[in-house]
Amino acid sequence: MSGATVGFATLGCRLNQVESQELRALVEQAGFRAVEDGEPAQVYVVNTCTVTSRADFSDRQAIRRITRANPDALVVVTGCLAQTNPDALARMPGVDLVLGNREKYRLPELIGSLVKRGAAEVRVGSIAEAREVPRAPVGRIAGRSRAFLKIQDGCQHRCAFCIVPAARGRSRSQDPKVIVEKVQALVESGYGEITLTGVDIGHYGWDLLPRTSLAALMTSMAEIKGLRWLRLSSVLPAYFTPALIEAVTTLPVVVPHQHLPLQSGSDRVLRLMRRPYNVRMYRELAEKLATAIPDLGLGADMIVGHPGESEADFEATMALVRELPLTYLHVFAYSDRKGTEAAIMDDRVPTSTTRERSRRLRALGVEKSHTFRRKLVGRMVEALVLEDKEEGRRAGLTANYVELEFEGSGGAARSFASVRVTHADSRGTRGVLGAA
């Protein structure tokens, strides 16, 4: 199989996207040729997600689509669904190899000897035994203006609704020297913004010897010449130590944007979820950050319809979201995950009720976003240029995480542009390049 073409299909989170980039780089180092999306390949690698039942459905759809369109190709399935339910994937027609989350970094070695046998080979070991993050090249970030860098994997928490620890294992951190080298390489390649990602990045460094922290890592990165913006993907409120608060509020490269998962505005539901914080802790942190950071973009993940969530609990969530300085929401309907504590809880919320609550909370999120974006109208903002939308129009992202379109020539992808915001409405945020 040396020199074979390899295609990738990636589903799910940013971390999966980053890991597919790493796998692409590894197969290219081994002498294979990674192809772009839409190009035919001799080997297809499907990197799966299992955070919800809908994600499982999308995984299977993608696998069927690839196997039907490419009956002679070798098909490798890896990622979180492969880790948690390998036998079901191995039974799918056309699948040749199932790799767990530890084993996937052996991809070049394993596909080198892979042949169609009519029955899938399964190589999935215990993820609980994983103790380190494999060292892998950053990889080529095809067609992207923003660079995402994996610094950590796994999670120390056991939230009642979450399957991720079963798929990813315990928290483990990448060596800080390796991370700094990767950031330097990305900056030298033209990336001015780096987003640090992982499963539980607030836990970064706690497992290393000598022990370090996310705040210390950010401080080291702030010294890298050419790094304009440093962004964090998502950090639990419980990890915001005084040192981390100081880092996000004082380091010049850290953007005015934080994403703090909330999930519920009811302490009773947070206890059912086994979340490591309460409403008071979340409120105090959100208000402290919003006071210290002008024009802070502040996002939150929310879960609606968790077992045991009453109407009073949901109304408490709505009231808290109205009160907090949040600027956008990611709202998810609760989804049973086999093997989790929540999957066997009583007091189920009817599907119709969950849908209606999701609709109401999403509408409130849109309202909060609109209110925040309207405050930018008439102001000059700095934006990272993402792509050309059409002749004379560009897409961009502000430091505080507002996506916008703007008119004007110039401004290549990955560059930074000054934009005057002219409109903010239900259709989005728009502006004009370099107009004082």
ROPA-519929 format. One line per field, with one value per residue (C-alpha): residue in one letter; residue number from 1; chain; y, z, x. Coordinates in Angstrom, 3 decimals. Each point is the difference from the previous one (the first is absolute). Example, Ala and Ser with C-alpha at 12.3 -4.5 7.8 and 13.67 -1.06 7.14 Angstrom:
BEGIN
residu	c(a:s)
num	c(1:2)
chaine	c(A:A)
c2	c(-4.500:3.440)
c3	c(7.800:-0.660)
c1	c(12.300:1.370)
This chain:
BEGIN
residu	c(m:s:g:a:t:v:g:f:a:t:l:g:c:r:l:n:q:v:e:s:q:e:l:r:a:l:v:e:q:a:g:f:r:a:v:e:d:g:e:p:a:q:v:y:v:v:n:t:c:t:v:t:s:r:a:d:f:s:d:r:q:a:i:r:r:i:t:r:a:n:p:d:a:l:v:v:v:t:g:c:l:a:q:t:n:p:d:a:l:a:r:m:p:g:v:d:l:v:l:g:n:r:e:k:y:r:l:p:e:l:i:g:s:l:v:k:r:g:a:a:e:v:r:v:g:s:i:a:e:a:r:e:v:p:r:a:p:v:g:r:i:a:g:r:s:r:a:f:l:k:i:q:d:g:c:q:h:r:c:a:f:c:i:v:p:a:a:r:g:r:s:r:s:q:d:p:k:v:i:v:e:k:v:q:a:l:v:e:s:g:y:g:e:i:t:l:t:g:v:d:i:g:h:y:g:w:d:l:l:p:r:t:s:l:a:a:l:m:t:s:m:a:e:i:k:g:l:r:w:l:r:l:s:s:v:l:p:a:y:f:t:p:a:l:i:e:a:v:t:t:l:p:v:v:v:p:h:q:h:l:p:l:q:s:g:s:d:r:v:l:r:l:m:r:r:p:y:n:v:r:m:y:r:e:l:a:e:k:l:a:t:a:i:p:d:l:g:l:g:a:d:m:i:v:g:h:p:g:e:s:e:a:d:f:e:a:t:m:a:l:v:r:e:l:p:l:t:y:l:h:v:f:a:y:s:d:r:k:g:t:e:a:a:i:m:d:d:r:v:p:t:s:t:t:r:e:r:s:r:r:l:r:a:l:g:v:e:k:s:h:t:f:r:r:k:l:v:g:r:m:v:e:a:l:v:l:e:d:k:e:e:g:r:r:a:g:l:t:a:n:y:v:e:l:e:f:e:g:s:g:g:a:a:r:s:f:a:s:v:r:v:t:h:a:d:s:r:g:t:r:g:v:l:g:a:a)
num	c(1:2:3:4:5:6:7:8:9:10:11:12:13:14:15:16:17:18:19:20:21:22:23:24:25:26:27:28:29:30:31:32:33:34:35:36:37:38:39:40:41:42:43:44:45:46:47:48:49:50:51:52:53:54:55:56:57:58:59:60:61:62:63:64:65:66:67:68:69:70:71:72:73:74:75:76:77:78:79:80:81:82:83:84:85:86:87:88:89:90:91:92:93:94:95:96:97:98:99:100:101:102:103:104:105:106:107:108:109:110:111:112:113:114:115:116:117:118:119:120:121:122:123:124:125:126:127:128:129:130:131:132:133:134:135:136:137:138:139:140:141:142:143:144:145:146:147:148:149:150:151:152:153:154:155:156:157:158:159:160:161:162:163:164:165:166:167:168:169:170:171:172:173:174:175:176:177:178:179:180:181:182:183:184:185:186:187:188:189:190:191:192:193:194:195:196:197:198:199:200:201:202:203:204:205:206:207:208:209:210:211:212:213:214:215:216:217:218:219:220:221:222:223:224:225:226:227:228:229:230:231:232:233:234:235:236:237:238:239:240:241:242:243:244:245:246:247:248:249:250:251:252:253:254:255:256:257:258:259:260:261:262:263:264:265:266:267:268:269:270:271:272:273:274:275:276:277:278:279:280:281:282:283:284:285:286:287:288:289:290:291:292:293:294:295:296:297:298:299:300:301:302:303:304:305:306:307:308:309:310:311:312:313:314:315:316:317:318:319:320:321:322:323:324:325:326:327:328:329:330:331:332:333:334:335:336:337:338:339:340:341:342:343:344:345:346:347:348:349:350:351:352:353:354:355:356:357:358:359:360:361:362:363:364:365:366:367:368:369:370:371:372:373:374:375:376:377:378:379:380:381:382:383:384:385:386:387:388:389:390:391:392:393:394:395:396:397:398:399:400:401:402:403:404:405:406:407:408:409:410:411:412:413:414:415:416:417:418:419:420:421:422:423:424:425:426:427:428:429:430:431:432:433:434:435:436)
chaine	c(A:A:A:A:A:A:A:A:A:A:A:A:A:A:A:A:A:A:A:A:A:A:A:A:A:A:A:A:A:A:A:A:A:A:A:A:A:A:A:A:A:A:A:A:A:A:A:A:A:A:A:A:A:A:A:A:A:A:A:A:A:A:A:A:A:A:A:A:A:A:A:A:A:A:A:A:A:A:A:A:A:A:A:A:A:A:A:A:A:A:A:A:A:A:A:A:A:A:A:A:A:A:A:A:A:A:A:A:A:A:A:A:A:A:A:A:A:A:A:A:A:A:A:A:A:A:A:A:A:A:A:A:A:A:A:A:A:A:A:A:A:A:A:A:A:A:A:A:A:A:A:A:A:A:A:A:A:A:A:A:A:A:A:A:A:A:A:A:A:A:A:A:A:A:A:A:A:A:A:A:A:A:A:A:A:A:A:A:A:A:A:A:A:A:A:A:A:A:A:A:A:A:A:A:A:A:A:A:A:A:A:A:A:A:A:A:A:A:A:A:A:A:A:A:A:A:A:A:A:A:A:A:A:A:A:A:A:A:A:A:A:A:A:A:A:A:A:A:A:A:A:A:A:A:A:A:A:A:A:A:A:A:A:A:A:A:A:A:A:A:A:A:A:A:A:A:A:A:A:A:A:A:A:A:A:A:A:A:A:A:A:A:A:A:A:A:A:A:A:A:A:A:A:A:A:A:A:A:A:A:A:A:A:A:A:A:A:A:A:A:A:A:A:A:A:A:A:A:A:A:A:A:A:A:A:A:A:A:A:A:A:A:A:A:A:A:A:A:A:A:A:A:A:A:A:A:A:A:A:A:A:A:A:A:A:A:A:A:A:A:A:A:A:A:A:A:A:A:A:A:A:A:A:A:A:A:A:A:A:A:A:A:A:A:A:A:A:A:A:A:A:A:A:A:A:A:A:A:A:A:A:A:A:A:A:A:A:A:A:A:A:A:A:A:A:A:A:A:A:A:A:A:A:A:A:A)
c2	c(0.000:2.337:3.161:-0.647:2.921:0.638:2.046:1.240:0.555:1.735:0.349:1.811:2.431:2.221:-2.531:-2.616:2.490:0.573:-3.716:-0.653:2.647:-1.874:-3.354:1.542:1.235:-3.407:-1.907:2.507:-0.454:-3.752:0.386:0.014:2.852:1.684:1.289:2.957:-0.330:-1.281:-1.629:-3.797:-2.044:-3.570:0.240:1.992:0.890:0.938:1.818:-0.337:1.836:-1.479:2.954:-0.465:-2.597:2.378:-0.076:-3.817:0.178:2.452:-2.280:-2.973:2.084:1.155:-3.556:-1.326:2.853:-0.734:-3.786:0.164:2.557:-1.751:-3.768:-0.862:2.450:-0.970:1.657:0.728:1.255:1.670:2.635:0.034:-2.279:-2.481:0.053:-0.484:-2.286:-1.686:-3.247:1.762:1.904:-3.157:-1.599:2.764:-1.166:1.371:0.844:-1.564:1.304:1.538:1.921:1.312:3.451:-1.296:-2.194:2.599:1.479:-3.340:0.702:0.194:-3.311:-1.794:1.160:-0.929:-3.683:0.311:-2.105:-0.697:-3.221:0.323:0.355:3.021:-0.177:1.666:1.618:1.759:-0.143:1.472:3.787:0.101:-1.102:3.004:2.196:2.358:2.006:-1.488:2.369:0.720:2.744:2.874:-0.849:2.164:2.049:-0.031:2.988:1.333:3.432:-1.053:-2.519:-2.368:-1.695:-3.044:0.422:-2.647:-3.063:-1.838:1.185:-0.418:0.642:-2.477:2.148:-2.046:0.650:-0.245:-2.918:1.856:-1.444:-3.507:1.022:2.105:-1.280:1.991:3.444:0.119:2.934:0.692:1.083:3.834:0.201:-1.993:2.290:3.168:-1.459:-0.718:3.509:1.480:-2.176:1.072:3.681:-0.363:-1.588:3.138:-0.705:3.015:-1.626:-3.250:-1.710:-2.440:-3.028:-3.353:-1.800:1.681:2.642:1.640:-3.125:0.534:-0.727:-1.550:-3.443:1.131:-0.110:2.650:1.059:3.033:1.763:1.502:3.475:-0.780:-1.402:3.117:2.218:-1.866:0.356:3.725:0.436:-1.516:2.696:0.271:-1.535:2.545:-1.822:-2.870:-1.572:-2.734:-2.475:-0.717:-0.014:-1.180:2.759:-2.110:0.383:3.793:0.428:3.488:-0.746:-0.916:3.024:2.189:-1.635:0.482:3.565:1.343:-1.860:2.232:-2.906:-1.571:0.981:1.452:-3.224:-2.884:-3.040:-1.246:-3.117:0.573:-2.817:1.077:2.990:-2.224:-1.186:-3.066:-1.026:0.796:-2.441:-2.643:0.602:-0.344:3.330:1.346:3.498:1.694:3.020:2.396:-0.999:0.384:3.368:1.441:-1.118:1.267:3.390:0.262:-0.728:2.352:2.800:-0.531:-0.506:2.711:-1.282:-3.587:-2.650:-2.602:-3.281:-2.952:-3.570:-0.961:-3.374:-0.045:-2.934:-1.774:-2.653:1.688:3.489:1.498:2.999:2.027:-1.102:1.078:3.371:0.481:-0.643:2.569:2.574:-0.557:0.255:3.298:1.316:-1.119:1.973:-2.830:0.884:-3.341:-3.495:-3.513:-1.863:-3.815:-2.274:-2.704:-3.311:-3.349:-1.508:-3.680:-0.554:3.437:0.662:2.205:-2.744:-1.999:2.938:0.237:3.088:0.258:3.205:-0.565:0.567:2.621:1.925:-0.169:1.329:2.941:0.855:-0.201:2.348:2.548:-0.106:0.274:3.006:1.631:-0.746:1.726:2.995:0.196:-0.227:2.706:2.342:-0.485:0.404:3.165:1.678:-0.375:1.973:3.183:-1.188:-1.057:-3.572:-2.195:-3.198:-3.083:-0.501:-3.496:-0.323:1.674:-0.224:1.458:2.772:2.943:-1.694:-1.726:-2.033:0.801:-0.710:2.611:-0.541:-0.264:-2.753:1.795:-1.288:2.727:0.722:3.155:1.790:1.211:-1.162:-1.333:-2.030:-3.464:-3.032:-0.253:3.743:2.511:2.840:3.097:-0.047:2.535:-1.869:1.352:-2.516:-2.640:-1.800:-3.445:-0.576:0.557:2.729:2.047:2.758:1.836:-0.568:2.799:2.657:2.553)
c3	c(0.000:-0.027:-1.909:0.207:0.108:3.326:0.524:3.320:1.182:3.374:2.140:3.273:2.009:-0.675:1.768:-2.588:-2.747:1.559:0.388:-3.625:-0.983:2.085:-1.568:-3.464:0.769:1.350:-3.091:-2.257:1.981:-0.551:-3.784:-0.615:-1.799:1.882:-2.383:0.365:0.682:-3.029:-1.637:-0.471:2.317:0.482:3.789:1.922:3.682:1.836:3.287:2.053:2.810:2.608:2.178:-0.866:-1.680:-2.956:-0.288:-0.114:-2.789:-1.969:0.427:-1.448:-2.839:-0.947:0.085:-2.189:-2.464:-0.377:-0.238:-2.580:-2.174:0.266:0.239:-0.837:2.463:3.408:2.804:3.446:2.802:3.070:2.596:2.933:-1.348:-1.054:3.576:1.695:-2.473:-2.229:-0.632:-1.443:-2.428:-0.924:-1.064:-2.508:-3.615:-1.608:3.215:0.037:3.186:3.253:2.063:3.539:1.096:1.220:-3.030:-2.654:0.144:-1.387:-3.141:-2.473:1.205:-0.040:-3.367:-1.550:0.308:-0.182:-2.541:-0.532:1.808:0.155:3.797:1.881:2.244:3.392:1.883:2.994:3.365:3.390:-0.200:3.809:-0.266:-2.136:1.912:-2.631:-3.077:-3.073:-1.575:-3.526:-2.553:-0.212:-3.600:-2.866:0.745:-3.457:-0.762:3.566:1.313:3.647:1.593:2.744:2.157:2.203:3.400:2.026:-0.275:2.324:2.993:3.774:0.542:-0.170:-0.836:0.079:-3.625:-1.657:-1.921:-0.789:2.879:-1.258:-3.491:0.919:3.340:2.859:-0.414:-1.386:-1.240:-2.847:0.959:0.157:-1.961:-2.834:0.027:-0.144:-2.929:-1.836:0.634:-1.331:-3.127:-0.559:0.416:-2.446:-2.442:0.109:2.717:2.239:2.104:1.947:1.877:2.739:0.022:1.714:2.019:3.368:-0.589:3.401:1.468:-2.185:1.720:3.202:-1.060:-1.088:1.967:0.898:0.283:-2.020:-0.992:-2.858:1.296:-0.102:-3.528:-1.192:1.563:-1.941:-3.236:0.515:-0.583:-3.504:-2.564:-2.659:2.024:-0.148:1.567:2.490:0.612:2.353:-1.270:3.179:3.690:2.962:2.559:2.751:-1.667:0.100:2.664:0.819:-2.312:-2.933:0.579:-0.025:-3.235:-1.909:1.235:-0.343:-2.732:-3.092:-2.466:1.737:-1.841:1.839:-0.359:2.373:-0.278:3.387:-0.096:2.195:-0.978:2.479:2.115:2.745:2.834:0.399:-3.629:0.187:2.925:-2.010:-2.852:2.406:-1.170:2.047:0.585:1.033:-1.178:2.470:-1.112:-3.672:0.493:1.974:-2.611:-2.961:1.620:1.020:-3.551:-1.586:2.361:-0.631:-3.794:-2.131:-2.747:1.193:-2.207:2.456:-1.148:1.775:-0.765:1.218:0.317:-0.016:1.123:2.291:2.097:3.039:-1.530:1.147:-1.419:2.969:-0.729:-3.623:0.959:2.361:-2.984:-2.119:2.800:0.555:-3.711:-0.209:2.967:-1.011:-2.406:-2.558:-3.688:-1.631:0.894:-1.326:0.927:-0.074:0.672:2.520:-1.647:1.803:-0.176:0.905:3.028:1.517:3.324:-1.563:-2.415:2.891:1.922:0.575:-0.474:-3.758:-1.812:-2.926:-3.443:-0.845:3.173:-0.761:-3.510:1.281:2.683:-2.581:-2.287:2.779:1.187:-3.544:-0.613:3.140:-1.229:-3.312:1.905:2.173:-3.087:-1.808:2.997:0.191:-3.732:-0.209:2.381:-2.656:-2.671:-0.936:1.568:-1.536:0.857:-0.870:-1.830:-1.089:-3.698:-0.466:-3.681:-3.116:-0.071:-3.492:-2.107:2.285:3.193:2.784:3.081:3.259:3.722:2.697:3.092:2.088:-2.244:-2.275:-3.566:-2.580:-3.706:-1.329:-3.302:-1.470:-2.016:1.645:3.171:-0.831:2.052:3.328:-0.024:2.384:-1.188:1.523:-0.640:0.789:1.074:-1.813:0.709:2.592:-0.410:-0.317:-3.255:1.642:0.488:-2.912:-0.533:-2.317:-0.219:1.304:0.060:2.709)
c1	c(0.000:3.010:-0.863:-3.753:-2.413:-1.774:-3.167:-1.373:-3.573:-0.163:-3.102:-0.561:2.052:3.013:2.202:-0.943:0.863:3.431:0.655:-0.943:2.581:2.577:-0.924:0.191:3.533:1.032:-1.179:1.769:3.222:-0.364:-0.146:-3.755:-1.765:-2.827:-2.673:-2.345:-3.726:-1.877:3.022:-0.061:2.226:1.151:-0.361:-2.624:0.348:-3.212:0.656:-3.191:-1.804:-2.357:-0.990:-3.717:-2.210:-0.272:3.811:-0.101:-2.576:2.161:3.028:-1.846:-1.402:3.504:1.357:-2.838:0.426:3.716:-0.300:-2.810:1.774:3.389:-0.597:3.615:1.575:1.330:-1.990:1.444:-2.267:1.490:-0.885:-2.394:-2.751:2.682:1.305:-3.381:-1.806:2.594:-1.863:-3.052:2.223:1.916:-3.287:-0.738:0.468:3.143:1.873:3.482:1.637:-1.260:2.573:-0.399:1.088:3.377:0.597:-0.844:3.505:1.239:-2.055:2.944:1.431:-3.366:-1.302:3.342:-0.922:-3.788:-1.908:-3.684:-0.921:-3.792:0.086:1.260:3.037:-0.536:2.868:-1.515:1.738:-0.864:0.050:0.154:3.634:1.032:2.454:1.427:-0.921:1.729:2.492:-1.200:0.688:-2.470:-0.794:-1.125:-3.120:-1.555:-2.185:-0.127:0.914:-0.178:2.365:-1.169:2.625:-0.584:1.639:-1.826:-2.232:-2.396:-2.023:0.214:-3.714:-2.862:-2.996:-3.201:-0.978:3.422:1.535:3.242:2.109:-0.842:1.117:3.020:1.304:1.477:1.531:3.531:2.041:2.389:3.541:0.021:3.262:-1.584:-3.042:2.102:1.980:-3.257:-1.309:3.236:-0.297:-3.611:0.862:2.900:-2.478:-2.129:-2.555:-0.551:-2.720:0.422:-2.832:1.005:-2.261:-0.462:-2.656:0.609:2.673:-0.461:1.615:3.073:3.311:-1.337:1.258:3.479:3.243:0.832:-3.620:-1.005:-3.228:-1.974:0.871:3.734:-0.305:-1.839:2.659:2.711:-1.954:-0.487:3.738:-0.104:0.697:-2.694:-2.838:-2.824:-2.943:-0.099:-3.411:-1.218:-2.595:-1.988:0.932:-2.074:-0.695:1.594:3.417:0.080:2.663:1.312:2.962:-2.252:-2.227:3.115:1.208:-3.256:-0.443:3.562:1.930:-0.193:-0.311:-3.006:-3.169:-3.034:-1.956:-0.679:-2.246:-1.236:-2.225:-3.066:-2.448:-2.717:-0.974:-1.410:2.238:-2.213:0.545:3.725:0.211:-1.879:2.455:2.972:1.405:2.970:-1.486:-3.236:-1.979:1.633:3.505:-0.927:-1.697:2.921:2.537:-2.039:-0.512:3.672:1.178:-2.539:1.062:3.719:-0.145:-1.633:-2.346:0.394:-1.572:-1.277:-1.547:-1.569:-1.049:-3.480:-1.744:-3.798:-2.154:2.473:-1.789:-1.513:-0.196:-3.315:-1.813:1.258:3.575:-0.321:-1.484:2.963:2.283:-1.844:0.179:3.723:0.828:-1.943:1.977:3.506:2.247:-0.150:0.275:-0.851:-1.224:0.575:-3.202:-0.196:-2.954:0.884:0.912:0.287:3.492:0.235:2.222:-0.540:-1.701:-2.673:-1.076:-1.514:-1.474:-3.748:-2.185:0.438:-0.904:-2.422:1.522:-2.621:0.849:3.725:-0.632:-2.038:2.566:2.794:-1.919:-0.515:3.614:1.370:-2.254:1.392:3.524:-0.770:-1.343:3.136:2.217:-1.953:0.232:3.767:0.599:-2.114:2.450:2.702:-1.887:1.859:3.247:3.322:0.957:2.953:-0.926:1.878:-0.754:-1.424:-0.894:-1.346:-3.794:-0.448:1.511:0.743:-1.221:1.928:-0.904:1.732:0.071:0.480:2.107:-3.173:-1.363:-2.426:-0.157:-0.516:0.027:1.596:0.425:3.268:2.975:3.149:0.202:1.311:-1.018:1.911:0.725:-1.572:-2.218:-1.578:-3.742:-2.706:-3.134:-3.072:-2.772:-0.885:-3.305:-1.574:1.915:3.384:2.600:1.315:2.525:2.365:3.753:2.203:-2.721:0.684)
